[in-house]
Amino acid sequence: MRIAIIGCGFVSDLYMETLHRHPDLELLGAWDTDPVRLALFCRTYHVTAYPSFEALLEDGKVDTVLNLTNPHSHYAVSRSCLEAGKHVYSEKPLAMDLDEARHLVELAQERGLRLSGAPSRLLGRPAQTLWKSLRDGAIGVPHLVYAEMDDGLLHRMAVRRWRGRSGAPWPYEDELRVGNTLEHAGYALTWLAAMFGPATSVSAFAGRCVKEKNLDVPLAEQAADFSVAGIQFECGVVARLTCSIVATHDHQLRIFGEDGILSVDDMWKPDSAVRLRRRLSWRGRTTESPFARRQPLLGDAEAVRLAKGRRKVDFCLGPVELARAIAEQRPSRLAAELSLHVTEISLAITHSLEHEARVPIHSRFAPIDPMPWAR
């Protein structure tokens, strides 16, 4: 699949770190509204720079556009690409407004095009291993999920100095304005949606815990730095999802079932441990085994080894999945309907900063297939 990148900021560096590993993807060029940033990106990765947005859209050789722009630009950029006849893989969220997200899905369907979106951690080894254990009945009937997306006390970190390989700064102002819920909830929600199907309602609370962050963004323009949501799934499972940039770093996921507990240490890490604890009966009481059995990770290591044994997430798994879905004429595992559903839930949680309520969830999506190596 021949691709072009729009948006050469920090996140584009993350995609470029692993692009060379995927022969399914051929990068033809890139474009950004900032000519300096575009030049740095293209020089770093030896990529052709398009002279304009229109030139990229008019390039008939481009099959798919990777929309890696600022979240507030996602809708306009994706719409223009679809109207130009390009498939689109968008960074999260699909749009900042639910009606706009719905319009993108409808537009793609009308044009016979594919629309897909991040995050792609669902395609990785920990998620697929956890899901397989769940399908195999490792914990019996699942009842409850606790999911954490806490990223530490962000405003005390050196965020102004964070840079990608091309020199692009980490967009901390976007993080504060968009909010960590819209930025990060999708990592957990894609897993939960795949495993348990559509959600039917969300009850959420969001708030601003830290009033003075000293990060150049007025309080009135900041989104919530903490949110907690209760999510009811159609299948009967209930989940509690917490997001913050205040609490200690924690990306754990736990699924509580009738016969045991499945957990993942860190939903972000490409080789994170998946653990199983069985329930035990002792003197008329039920408890959990003190010993957690580590589940062997399925599939091949998709992460890239860096210095000192560290491993890096492969952000290109999503575009590769889209390319293969198109080639194999099958639905993508990260289909537009799934992205819309995750966006709808994330927006409902985000908006609870202004309106606390039980919000019905209307969007639905087709069942998702596991990866072939995890069936």
C-alpha positions in Angstrom: 0.0 0.0 0.0 1.4 3.4 -1.0 1.0 5.9 1.7 1.6 9.6 2.4 1.8 11.3 5.8 0.1 14.5 6.7 1.4 15.9 10.0 5.1 15.8 10.7 5.0 16.4 14.5 6.1 14.2 17.4 3.8 11.3 16.6 5.1 11.0 13.1 8.5 10.1 14.5 6.9 7.2 16.3 5.5 5.8 13.1 8.8 6.2 11.3 10.8 4.2 13.9 9.2 1.0 12.6 8.0 1.8 9.1 11.1 0.2 7.5 10.1 -3.2 9.0 6.9 -3.3 6.9 7.2 -4.0 3.1 3.4 -3.7 3.0 3.8 0.0 3.3 5.6 2.3 0.8 5.9 5.9 1.9 5.7 8.3 -1.1 5.9 11.6 0.7 4.8 13.9 3.5 3.3 17.3 4.1 2.9 19.7 7.1 1.5 23.2 7.5 4.9 24.1 9.1 7.5 24.2 6.4 10.4 24.1 8.9 9.0 21.0 10.6 8.3 19.4 7.2 11.9 20.0 6.1 13.3 18.5 9.3 11.1 15.5 9.0 12.0 14.9 5.3 15.7 15.4 5.9 15.8 13.1 8.8 14.0 10.2 7.1 14.9 10.9 3.4 11.3 11.5 2.4 9.9 13.6 -0.4 8.1 16.7 0.7 4.9 17.6 -1.1 4.8 21.3 -2.0 1.2 21.6 -0.8 -1.7 19.8 0.7 -3.5 19.9 -2.7 -0.4 18.3 -4.4 -0.5 15.4 -2.0 -4.3 14.9 -2.6 -3.8 15.1 -6.4 -1.1 12.4 -6.4 -2.8 9.5 -8.0 -0.1 7.1 -6.8 -1.1 7.6 -3.1 -3.6 4.9 -1.9 -3.8 5.9 1.8 -3.1 8.9 3.9 -1.9 8.7 7.5 -3.5 11.6 9.2 -1.1 12.4 12.0 -2.2 16.0 12.5 -3.3 17.9 15.6 -6.6 16.3 17.0 -8.5 19.5 16.2 -7.5 19.0 12.5 -8.4 15.3 12.2 -11.9 15.8 10.8 -11.0 18.4 8.2 -8.0 16.6 7.0 -9.6 13.1 6.9 -12.7 14.6 5.1 -10.5 16.2 2.4 -8.6 12.9 1.9 -11.7 10.9 1.6 -13.2 13.4 -0.8 -10.0 13.1 -2.9 -10.5 9.3 -3.1 -7.9 8.3 -0.6 -8.2 5.7 2.2 -7.5 7.1 5.6 -5.7 5.9 8.7 -6.2 8.5 11.4 -4.6 9.1 14.7 -7.0 9.2 17.6 -9.6 10.6 18.1 -11.4 10.2 14.8 -12.8 13.8 15.4 -13.3 16.2 18.3 -17.1 16.2 17.6 -19.3 13.1 17.4 -21.3 14.3 14.5 -18.1 15.0 12.6 -16.9 11.5 13.4 -20.1 10.0 12.1 -19.9 12.1 9.0 -16.4 10.6 8.2 -17.7 7.1 8.6 -20.7 7.8 6.3 -18.4 9.6 3.8 -16.0 6.6 3.6 -19.0 4.2 3.1 -20.5 6.4 0.4 -17.1 6.6 -1.5 -16.3 3.0 -1.1 -13.2 3.8 0.8 -11.6 2.5 4.0 -11.4 4.6 7.2 -9.4 3.2 10.1 -7.9 4.6 13.2 -5.4 4.3 16.1 -4.6 3.0 18.6 -3.4 -0.3 17.3 -2.3 -2.0 20.6 -5.2 -4.3 20.2 -3.2 -6.1 17.4 -0.2 -6.7 19.7 0.8 -9.8 21.7 -0.5 -8.9 25.2 -4.0 -8.0 23.9 -4.3 -11.0 21.7 -3.0 -13.3 24.5 -5.4 -11.9 27.0 -8.3 -12.2 24.6 -7.4 -15.8 23.7 -7.3 -16.8 27.4 -10.6 -15.1 27.9 -12.2 -17.0 25.0 -10.7 -20.2 26.2 -12.6 -19.8 29.5 -9.5 -19.3 31.7 -11.6 -17.3 34.2 -15.1 -18.6 33.4 -17.8 -15.9 32.9 -16.3 -12.4 33.0 -18.1 -9.9 35.2 -16.1 -6.8 35.8 -13.1 -4.9 34.4 -10.7 -2.4 36.0 -8.7 -0.4 33.5 -6.1 2.2 34.4 -4.6 4.9 32.1 -2.7 7.0 34.7 0.4 8.8 33.4 2.0 10.3 36.4 2.2 14.0 37.5 2.7 15.4 34.0 3.2 19.0 34.9 6.2 18.1 37.0 8.0 16.4 34.1 10.4 18.0 31.6 7.7 18.0 28.8 9.1 21.1 27.2 12.4 19.2 26.4 10.8 16.1 25.0 11.7 15.6 21.4 11.2 13.1 18.7 14.1 11.8 16.4 13.4 14.6 13.9 13.5 17.2 16.6 9.7 17.6 16.8 8.6 18.7 20.3 6.1 16.7 22.3 2.8 18.7 22.0 2.2 19.2 25.7 -0.2 22.1 25.0 -2.4 19.8 22.9 -2.3 17.2 25.7 -3.7 19.8 28.1 -6.3 21.2 25.8 -7.5 17.9 24.3 -7.3 16.0 27.6 -5.7 12.8 28.6 -9.1 11.0 28.2 -9.4 11.7 24.5 -5.7 11.1 24.1 -5.4 7.8 26.0 -8.8 6.2 26.8 -8.8 4.5 23.4 -5.9 2.3 24.4 -8.2 0.5 26.9 -11.5 0.9 25.0 -10.3 -0.8 21.8 -9.4 -3.9 23.9 -12.7 -3.8 25.8 -14.8 -3.3 22.7 -13.0 -6.2 20.9 -13.4 -8.6 23.8 -16.9 -7.7 25.0 -18.6 -6.0 22.1 -20.4 -2.7 22.1 -21.1 -0.6 25.1 -24.6 0.6 25.8 -24.0 3.4 28.3 -21.4 5.4 30.2 -21.6 7.1 33.6 -18.6 9.4 34.1 -17.1 12.1 36.2 -14.2 14.3 35.1 -12.4 17.1 36.9 -9.4 19.4 37.1 -7.3 18.3 40.0 -4.3 20.5 39.5 -5.2 24.1 38.9 -1.7 25.5 38.4 0.3 23.5 36.0 2.6 26.3 34.8 2.6 24.9 31.2 1.4 28.0 29.3 -2.2 26.9 28.9 -4.8 28.9 30.9 -7.0 26.8 33.2 -10.1 27.7 31.3 -8.6 26.1 28.1 -7.5 22.9 29.9 -9.5 19.7 29.6 -9.9 17.5 32.7 -6.7 16.0 34.1 -8.7 13.1 35.7 -11.7 11.1 34.7 -13.4 7.9 35.9 -16.1 6.1 33.9 -18.4 3.2 34.5 -19.2 1.5 31.2 -22.0 -1.0 30.7 -21.5 -3.4 27.8 -24.3 -5.1 25.9 -23.0 -8.5 26.9 -23.5 -7.7 30.6 -19.9 -6.9 31.6 -19.2 -3.7 33.5 -15.9 -1.8 33.3 -14.4 1.0 35.3 -11.9 3.1 33.3 -9.7 5.7 35.0 -7.6 8.3 33.1 -5.3 10.9 34.7 -2.1 12.9 34.4 -2.0 13.2 38.2 -1.9 9.7 39.7 1.2 7.4 39.6 1.9 5.8 36.3 -0.4 2.8 35.9 -1.6 1.1 32.7 -2.9 -2.1 34.3 -5.9 -4.0 33.1 -7.7 -6.6 35.2 -10.7 -8.8 34.2 -12.6 -10.4 37.1 -14.4 -13.6 36.2 -16.3 -16.3 38.0 -13.3 -18.6 38.2 -10.3 -16.3 38.2 -8.7 -13.0 37.3 -6.8 -12.1 34.1 -4.5 -9.1 34.1 -2.0 -7.2 32.0 0.8 -5.3 33.7 0.9 -2.5 31.1 -1.4 -2.1 28.1 1.1 0.2 26.4 4.1 -2.2 26.5 4.5 -4.5 23.5 5.8 -7.4 25.6 3.8 -6.8 28.8 3.1 -9.8 31.0 -0.4 -11.4 31.0 -1.2 -13.1 34.2 -3.9 -15.6 35.4 -5.0 -16.1 39.0 -7.4 -18.9 39.8 -10.2 -18.5 42.4 -9.9 -21.0 45.3 -12.4 -22.2 47.9 -11.1 -22.5 51.4 -13.2 -23.1 54.6 -16.3 -21.9 52.9 -14.8 -18.7 51.5 -13.6 -17.8 48.0 -10.3 -16.2 47.5 -7.6 -15.8 44.8 -4.5 -17.9 44.4 -1.5 -16.1 45.8 0.4 -17.3 42.7 -0.2 -15.7 39.3 0.6 -17.9 36.4 2.2 -16.0 33.5 0.5 -16.7 30.2 3.0 -17.3 27.3 2.7 -14.4 24.8 1.3 -15.5 21.4 2.7 -14.5 18.1 6.1 -13.1 17.1 7.7 -10.1 18.8 6.5 -7.1 16.9 8.4 -4.6 18.9 11.7 -3.1 17.9 14.7 -3.6 20.3 16.4 -0.4 21.2 19.5 0.2 23.3 19.9 -1.6 26.6 17.3 -4.1 25.8 14.3 -1.7 25.7 11.5 -2.4 23.3 9.6 0.1 21.3 5.9 -0.1 20.3 5.3 -0.6 16.6 2.9 2.2 15.7 2.7 0.9 12.1 0.7 -2.2 13.1 -2.5 -0.3 12.3 -1.6 0.9 8.8 -0.3 -2.6 8.0 -3.6 -4.1 9.2 -5.5 -1.7 6.9 -3.2 -2.6 4.0 -3.8 -6.3 4.4 -7.5 -5.9 4.9 -7.7 -4.0 1.6 -5.5 -6.6 -0.2 -7.5 -9.5 1.3 -10.9 -7.8 0.7 -11.9 -8.2 4.3 -13.0 -5.9 7.1 -10.1 -4.3 9.0 -9.8 -5.2 12.7 -9.6 -1.4 13.3 -12.6 -0.6 11.2 -14.3 2.8 11.0 -17.2 1.6 13.1 -14.9 0.6 16.0 -13.1 3.9 15.8 -16.4 5.7 15.9 -17.6 3.7 18.9 -14.4 4.4 20.8 -14.6 8.1 19.9 -18.2 8.2 21.1 -17.4 6.7 24.5 -14.3 8.9 24.9 -16.2 12.0 24.1 -19.0 11.1 26.6 -16.4 10.7 29.3 -14.6 13.9 28.4 -17.9 15.9 28.3 -18.7 14.8 31.9 -16.5 17.7 33.0 -19.5 19.9 32.1 -22.4 17.5 32.4 -22.4 14.5 34.7 -24.9 12.0 33.5 -25.6 8.5 32.3 -25.0 8.8 28.6 -26.5 6.1 26.2 -24.1 4.9 23.5 -25.8 4.5 20.1 -23.0 3.4 17.7 -22.4 -0.3 17.0 -19.8 -2.3 15.1 -19.3 -5.8 13.7 -17.5 -8.5 15.8 -13.7 -8.3 15.5 -11.6 -11.2 14.5 -8.5 -12.1 16.6 -5.2 -12.1 14.8 -4.7 -15.4 12.9 -1.9 -16.4 15.3 -4.1 -16.0 18.3 -7.1 -18.0 17.3 
